[in-house]
Amino acid sequence: MHLNSIATVLVLAARTLACGLLHGRSPVDTAPQFAPLPPTAVGLPLGPGGYASPTRSTNDTNLALTFFLISNEGVIAVDCPPTIGHLMLYAIRNITSIKITYLIYSHYHADHIGGVWIFGDEVKTIAHIETARHLLMTPDSNRPLPKETFTDTYKLCVGNQTLELAYKGEVHLSGNIFIYAPAQKILILIDVVFPDWVPFALLGQTKNAPAFFHAHDQILEYDFDPYIGSHLGRSGNRTDVLIQQEYIHDLKHSCELAVNGSATNDSTIGVAALLGPVSEKNPHNMWANFKVYLDTLAQFCANKTNEKWLSRLGAADVFEFENAGLLVESLRIDYGILGPFGTM
């Protein structure tokens, strides 16, 4: 394939070494052990033209998947996680000497654009206007303000290559954009779908659970393969999006059962059975009551959801409690499913 038509998916692993002792024992002795990963979550499958780090070890802390597009007039890069840093520049230069002309910010989070400073001032940076607003509130020399912003859509044409940028709402947080390469049918949406894994804690740290759910429908409106979601070093496809959509709806259903069930006399999650002992030990402490209530429901949902998903998606038992906890609260305040706290 000629260089001016390459769409390159880049995977680079950032590794850290465990050090020191904890109470006279090695970190291995005290580390928690979770359920084994299903086979589909292990390895580094890539899209066309993929580049991977040659080895992977158990102490990998971040496997980052990023993207650059080479045209006959310049290279367009998307993000630069700090864990990749200079290795991303090296990877581009290992393929082409064509000048890097544009860099797209997917959103403002430092784990994705904390290394863009290495591209220098000559590269034109583009981001959604909300990303620029976030960066103004959290000044960081590693994440310089974008040189150009947009509000709804932006079509970037550089020589013989095109990227289509679109903002469709607060799918992860405000400013997070869909990035689509129509010729290659590659879709990039960071921190929403995690192919073959459950989402990171709190549904990928989403700021808007209903928008996060709706994002899956918005993704499926595109004609794409592969899908790039960044973390864990795995590209995905339409099937991966559908699987995660099924998972989050199962989790939501389990949480809804728990919230509604807590209005009953169920001794496991019934609000009366739960809060009586807590109130007795913590008189007048409403936060103590509510913490026990929310945590109990979240654990119930996590256990119920894991019955199906522990063997299907990677690390379901690692963040299931946090993901369920976010949804229990979202059901109450976003969806109006109040359980025992509805109108009397």
N, C-alpha and C positions, 0 to 999 in steps of 0.2 A: 504494500500500500504506500502511495506517495506521501511524503511528509505533510504536504499542504492539505491533506484530507484526513489526517490522523486525529481521532478523538481519544485522548489518553486518560486512562484511569490509573491513578498512582496510589499504591499502598506502601506506607513506610511505618515500621514499628518503632515506638519509643519504649525503651526498656529501663527499668530501675532495678538495682540490686538490693535485696534485704540486708540490713546491717544491724549489729548490736544484739544484745540479749535482753530478754524480758523476764525478770524475776529468776534469773539463773537458767532459763530454758531458751532454746533457739526459737525464732519466730515460727518455724515449721511446727513445733510442738504445740504452740498456743493458737495457731491459725484456725479459724472455723472451717469446717468441711461441709460443702453443699452437695446437692444431688449431682450425679454425673451428667455431663452435657450430652444431649442427643447427637448422634453422628453428623447430622446436617449442620450443626452449629460450629463444627470444628473444621479448620482449614481456611483457605483464602481463595475462593472462587472469584474470578474477575470478569469484567466485560471485555469486549474486543480491545486489543492493544494494551492489556493490563501489565503493570509492573509491580512485583511484590518483593518484600524483603526476603532474603534467602532462607532465614531460619525464624522459628517462633519458639519462645520458651514460656514456662509457666509463670514467669514474673513480668510478662508484658502488661503494661499499664494502659496503653492506648494504641490501638491499631487504627490509624486514620486513613480514610479514603477521600481523596480529593481529585480535582479534575483540571486539565488544561487542554485547550483546543489550539491547534497549529494551523494558521492560514498562510497564504502566500505573501501576506503583508504584515504579519505579526502574530504573536502568541497571546491568547486570552487565558488567564488563570482564574480559578475560583478558589477563594480563601487561601490561607496558609496557616495551619495550626502550629502553635509554638513547638509542639512535640516533633514536628517535621522540620521546621525551620529551614536552615540552609540546604538540607537534603532535597527539598522541593526544587530549589534553583538548580542544584546539581543534576537532578533527574531531567529537568527541562533541557539543560545544556548538554546532557548526555545524548539527547535525541536530535536537537536542532540548534543552530546558531542564529536563527531568526530572532529579531528583537522582541522582547516582551512588551506589549503595548498597553494592555488593559488587565485590570484585576477587579473581579466582582466580589463584593462582600455579600455572603449569603444572609448574615444577620450580625448583630454586634457582639456576641459572646466571645470572650477572649480565647476560649479553647479552640475556636475556629479561625479567628483572624489575628491572634496575638503574635503571629510571626510575619505579618505583611510588611512591617517596616524594612525588612531586608531587601524588598524590591526597589527601594529608593524613591526619589521624588519624580523621576521621569515617567514612571508608569501611571497611567490615568486610572483612578479608582472610581467605581460606580457602586452605589448602594441605594436602598430605599430611604426616603426622607425620614422615616421613623428610626432607622438605624443611625442616621446622622444625629437625630435628637438624643438618642440614648448615649451616643459617644460624647456629645456636648456636656451631658450631665455627669459622665464618668471619664474625665480626661485621662488619656493613656498614650504615651509616646509610641508604644508598640502598635497602637491601633489609630493611625492618623485619620482625621476626618476625611470622608470621601470627597473627591474633587467634583463629582457630579451626582445628583440625586434624581429620583423620579417618584411618582405617586401611585400610578396604576400599572402601566406597562412600559416596557422599553425594549426596542429591537436594536441589538448591536450587530452591525455588519462590519467585518474586518476582512477585506479582500474577498476570498471565496468562501468564507465561513460566517455563520450566523448563530447568535444566541438570542433567545426570547426570554425576557425577564418579566415576571408578573407577580403582583401582590394581591393575594386573595383573602386577606384577613389575618387574624392573630392565631395562626395555626400552631405555632410554637411559642412565639411572643410577637409583639408588634414589630414589623419590619422584616420578618423572615420571608424570603421570596422563593418562588418556583423559578428554576433555571432550566431551560429546555433547548437542546440542540436538535432542531428538526431534521436535518440531513442524516444525522446518526441515530436519531430516535432515542436519545439519552435524556433522562429526566433527573434533575438534582433537586432534592428538598431535604434540607439538613435537620436532623434531630426529630423527625416525625416517625418514620418507619425504620425498624431495626431488623433487617432480614435474618430470619432463623433464630432470633432472640426475642425475649420480652423487652419492652421499652425500659430504658434507664429509669431510675427512681422518679416517682411523681409523674409518670407518663412522659419521660424525657424532659422533666422540669417544665412542662407546659404551663403557661399562664392563663389558659382558657380551655377548659376541658371540652365544652361543646364544640368549639372551633377545631380542636384536635380531632374529634370524632369526624367532623364534616370534612376535614382535610383528606381523609381516605377516599371519599367520593370525588373530591376535586382532583386527586392524583389519577384516579381511574378514568377521568375524562381525556387524559393525554394518550397518545399512541407512543408507547415507550418500551424499550428493552435495550440496555439495562436501566435499573434505578439505583441512584447513589444517595445514601443517607448519612455517610461519613464514618460513624463509629464502628468499631469491631472488625474493620478490614474486610467487609463483605459487600460486594455489589448484590443487588437483588433484581427481581422482575415483577411482573404483574401478579403472579401467584403469591409472592411474598407479601405484597400489599393486601391481597384478599385474606391471607392467613392471619396477618396482624389485625385486620378489621374484624375477623371472626373472634379473635382472642379478646379484643377490648369490649366487644358487645357481650361476650360471655361474662367477662369481669363485671361489666355494668349490671347485667341481669342478676348476678350473685349478690351484688351490693344492694340492688333494689329489693331483693328478697329479704336481705338482712334488715334494711331500714324498716320495711313494712312489718317484718316479723318482730321487731323490737317493740312494737305497739301491743303485742300479745303478752300472755303470761309465760311464754317460753322461758324455762329456767336457764337456758344457755345465753340468750341474747335479749330477753325481756327486760325492758327498762326498769320496771319495779324491782325485779330480782337483782339487777346489777347495781342500782344506785342506792338501795337501802343500806347495805354494809358500808359503801363508800361514804355516804353522808354521815353515818354514825361515827366513823373514824376521822372524818374531815368536816366537822360542822361548819356550815355557812360557806364552804369552799366550792363554789359552783364550777370553777375550772377543773377541779379534781374530779367532780362528777362527770363532766363532759368528756374529759380525757379518757376515763375508763370506758365510757359509753362508745366513743368513736374508735378507740383501740380495739375493743372487743368485737365490734362489727367488722372492722378491717381484717382482723385475724380470721373471723368466720368466713369472710369473702375470699381471703387468700387461700385458706384450706380447701374451700369448695372448688375454686377455680383450678387449683393445682391438681385436683383429681383427674382433670382432663389434659392439662397443658404441661405438666412436669416432664413428660416424655416427648413432647412435641416441639417445644421452644427452649432455647438455651437460657439457663439461669432463672427459670420461673420462680424458684423458691428464694432467690436472692432479693428481688425487689417487689415481689408480689404484695407484701404487706403495705409498702409505701404507695404502690399504685392503687391498691384497694382503698387505702385511707384517703387519697385524693378524691377518688370517685364517690365514696360515701359522703364526703362533705359537698362535692359538686352536686350530687343528687338533691341534697337539701337546699342549697342556696341558688343553684342554677336551674334545676329542673322542677323545683317545688315539691319534691317527694319528701315529706317531713316526718313520716312515721308517727311516733308518739307526741311529736311537737307541733302537730297541725292545729288548726282552729278547733277550739273546744266547743 
